[in-house]
Amino acid sequence: MHHENPLLAASELPDFTAIRPAHVAPAIDAILAEYREKVDALTAAGPHSFDSLMLPLERLEQRLSQAWAPIGHLHSVADTPELREAYTQALEKISDFSAELGQNRALYEAVAQVERDHGERLDAAQRALLEHSLRDFKLSGVALEEPARSRFRAIANELSRLSTEFSNAVLDATDAWTHHITDESQLAGIPESGRAVLRQYAIEKDLDGFLVTLQQPAVQAVLTYADDRALREKVYFAYQTRASDQGPDAGKFDNSERIEQIMALRHEAAQLLGFANAAEESLATKMAESTVTVMEFLHDLAVRARPIAKGELADLREFAQKELDLPNLEAWDIAYASEKLRQARYALDEEAIKPYFPAPAVMDGLFALTEKLYGITLKRREDVTAWHRDVRFYDLVDADGQVFAGVYLDLYARSGKRGGAWMDVCRARFADGDALQRPVAFLTCNFAPPTGDTPALLTHDDVLTLFHEFGHGLHHMLTEVTLPSIGGIDGVEWDAVELPSQFMENFAWNREALDLFARHYRTGEKLPDELFQCMLDARHYHAGLFLVRQLEFGLFDFRLHLEYDPAQGARAMHVLNEVRHQVAVVQPPAWQRFPHAFGHIFAGGYAAGYYSYLWAEVLSADAFEAFEAAGVIDRETGARFRGEILAVGATRPALESFIAFRGRAPQADALLRSYGLAAA
């Protein structure tokens, strides 16, 4: 059977035209059975060396990854009910297997023995792989004795259940509230695109007129554009009290008790593993060296950003009084007044910009930039099968003519494809004996497709998105590490992994880089100076207000986990109010319940890690300043960035890589400058 299942075939690239949902279960079952068997045989063999234990483990992981990557990818870009079912069942098996592997005592002891006996003689990459493996075992509770070990596993299951319940409560609370409007005059100020959304919600519920819901597009349309202040307040009240003890559905979907339980269990799990609290545990896989470092970082930024945000708010209040007849600016007025002021100041028309960003030219420009910075050319390959006719495959060819990586580009929105944009791994770089597996990336976006004889025209936001994801792609594809677990983006600290992607966005704001591709698709005319200036002026509008809001979220999240005391409980609103008094310039009403719908930290991967968005922005802004100092598109600086950051993966700590590139530690001032908030 094996030779007939395309997921089990050893091939350079997956054969997407041959993969069927019926192939998924047999392939994953066969691979996991073999994986289990070989792990047992490996641990029984002993004594172990790096080559006899760690390399075979990497090989087993790659075997699973080669089959799973195309399945997960198809689930995202060409989904069907049959595939979804096969994917969900396989994912459950893989998750169970990973948990079992993470608590495999015999395997842990075998890895520890390799480090003990051979650690000194290994190279940096091999040592890093061992360290990461031992750390991940420890964080899975493998080293705990009973009853702590079983308790740790029980906590993990309970936390998984609670986080699902938390997000379901937010979902249910979001769906439960609606406001039906039949008189269109109540929607004055909302543009036609926003009204169309509200009309669609009404049609879905067999109602006439318009239906305001708590879905993001509806909330945004009302709070940003609706002239009716009472309507804004009504929507803000319902939205900002979701899943809490307040608001129109007070107590019905209340997440208060779940927040208490989640915080208590996280704290207990961290202490079982020997950490003082969940914030300290979170940093085990991050770049920030201590909880003190994170707190100082956030406080330092707050001290600098807050005066600027205060000035922006005072300016907004004055505008609202004079021009909008709003003597007192409430929380539900801010987005509305901000948009009115933005239009008055910048009059930036997205529609006027789009003709200068036809997708084919933007791709050519991105490729030209990559060649100028890193000496790499992208050559299209026609002989690769894909999942849709719009998909293109490119080989990455180095300056010496060697093909060393590949990328699938799938740029346009269509049905059966998940929204958003992302980079994912198809194949990792892996040297196994004489065979070298080249790294291959999936790069997926959801841009508006071409129509008739007009190419796809991108917004400047789309261009930023494309550059961002391509930055992740380069990090994966330009790796020179041949052990997949620590090559490319794998194993890189959570608060540093966005460095290469955020870094690339800077080029889309740079005139020299834009001149490589920003030309009108009909006339070939370059992006006019006044339009470019308008984009630059609007770039930093209300950057201070945005930054203090991010700092409020980051500080709340980190302090909540850092200061947890079982005797006092989570004290979520108490901690939030303290943080707000310290950093926020806008004080929301006392009934606002932001934490109760903060899925990032209670139901996502950002617990005690929300700060990492800003942390990585410091790194990317500081790295880009090195390019600016050298004239921006500079080959020598590009070669250094490639060698010290993109090539080395997780073979050394991200901070060491940054210092090797920049010659010093990162400086927070760079972030403020990139926001247009020059250090005070």
Steps between C-alpha positions, in 0.01 A plus 500: 500500500780743592613560145145602401460761776650833383542612864741212559705551183852632551504797264659843477154665499149373582289384205201723571293372207515144636417563869147398609330518844493117502883500504526694827406245769698203356811718452494658848416166669790327320748780580402526870515121543849494348603805708390328827674178406826672410501717814467183710781334305721812527457537876564128553821502295738720709758625576407791278689751288373803311506309170337185640216682687444864401539460122253207480254707711532792255446251214181365663372853561570593134313191380194614694544861392530412129160330511331745738614829337306449174190378691499804731564728204214358290271531802577875495495575126272243333275366773214253454275338764676164440846651537398693814380181665813306405719790617322536837527128579867489400579814701355337812721193452811715445424714810456191718821356361694824570377510861601136545843567347548807725459284810704202375743448791724252317545736205569796730766300683658393169524864383642604839762224471612631156545846650689363801735278302546694176380860561848647519610365162195606294475803273275798581202373298511153655534645850208738441283208383579305818432802723166571330397133526581481871325833568185390315496171691524693825213731398290190421540384864710193410738539794228522765447217747156370591254635600627828348535347154139385478381828652694693234336298221156553660563878518600504132173326403296729725666815357433378147129453589474839674662694216256340253209590732636855533506557124161330456350736761640801310360356177156434653487844664599659169223313317235561766464878462350678199330833435247519217471829308230573239550875473809553284544857625634352826800378298601848382879525460556128440640450145323274252748214555412503873124517434530206260644292784210595733249432222655156446469416872127588482446283190666203675240528780207554258455859617443814301725804537827466690633291785781625722687206655814468714702358211815705439393658165170622652658636819769674298249656257287641784774619737710654221233660281150517656390861563235372746679528836239295691548214252878513550455487878255208476739294284805590712313396819399161355841434341717602796303291753491174302523178702502687833295593808401832336311617195175399324567126556657544846593167656372286213833407336718627784871412469588638848523158666692353204760779528540407870542129420736554205727727706502262798585198285773680304660610825484147645646346182787753496582425863492123439769558234709702747418854381384775735202588279354461151678814372837350589404169335393681183848652463661155481431505124546874444782743439439732798733376772287575805164631617681816615627553143147482360352734762779754449457481123123569522533774764778674310289512182196618698690791656600618150177428312250630754574875465465466122169313534379767744578769243317307227196461725496872594519585129212259431287646782548851364403388148194313636382808692546744213406291199278217627308669782629241751586694817598182686673218316374160625653158426240442223589833332873444458511283185235725340679826577839349401371403157347847443829667597702260281283582198527873571881487530613253238217432254684179407310311232586128490330467161743753347800298621396153376570552124870544592515156662404237240577159656734367224716815520505490882625139485769597246603787729518272802718255304725784376540628858589147620766477229648840588512421874600132502622412150212258445290459187157337485437287190153375417462125454218370280530126578365515859145384573292721732149520649374787279582651161593837658782347704858565384813312608846661503847364558734722703837507324807624685772721352703189406210358292400235756129437564473491879131560583150528353176686563133459405318834457119498534392865502128532428182454704256226399240276664628205704805703604556631854520880531814689598861458391769263623824320427522130573762228465465244222849350533781582745871501421635163613833332430459125546817318402577607142143611429403865545135594524458862389275739692166581332242754623129558443420871471126571510308830473140599428521792259215602270556296180551649152182581305464482124805667350584693820778351716443455873549845656633500856447751778814622675390286799502198266856588394605515868334161560681343205838639610434380858421141400789493253727600791386190690556302180859623461571408864389144422654470154839667558591285799836326486415272794450137400316380815131588443402544869731800533522619137310786335222627726482178708608537860558877469375681811136608485585867557762504221333299223325809357831685449563397135136556402444840665843602370397444135196729540732799534602471133139557392524848657830579328506710181794317344339160555158622381660635184591140409131422442246776583383602154153568363382180330364696198740791452819363660526827696688482834315551828464883515696679774192667650320164532807342660532796739133463591560129582800591716310775684208268581733213599552626855154645564415436868807275542525607866141395576557169322822436691358570847210265423746222408696575819181481706425151360861384541538626858162365608579155361851484646413636845198269526729196464797645688314618812249215536444403863278195574379667821363798308396349167541655154378855587473562123304826515712627789826441310353649182390817681846543654660462156256746347572764762866459427512491116162563336387849398141393430320370811205282392179480709512292820266239347735422211620136518788470253668189658187285461543489122884516486538171312867559415606433857218280638438284194802556273877468514575845641473440877772712665620560145289782359800731548683310225322691222677818612823320592542368144415845359796646689728240339366559149508881526855495640619254233352717224685806631824317417381483137397868504847596621647312202262652241207252547540254210854400587647164393767488771251563783265249334774235499561564872128481584472178301806345663443605861117483525331315212756221458551390860149397614493411867860374520571786741278736705330770290666772707845369402396499134371856528820622666710320237311695231467839671817506710299577817180412688166628358384849604136586563548850353491343152137393557397854595675640193328245274165619641600859431527564874864607514645428845425782740 
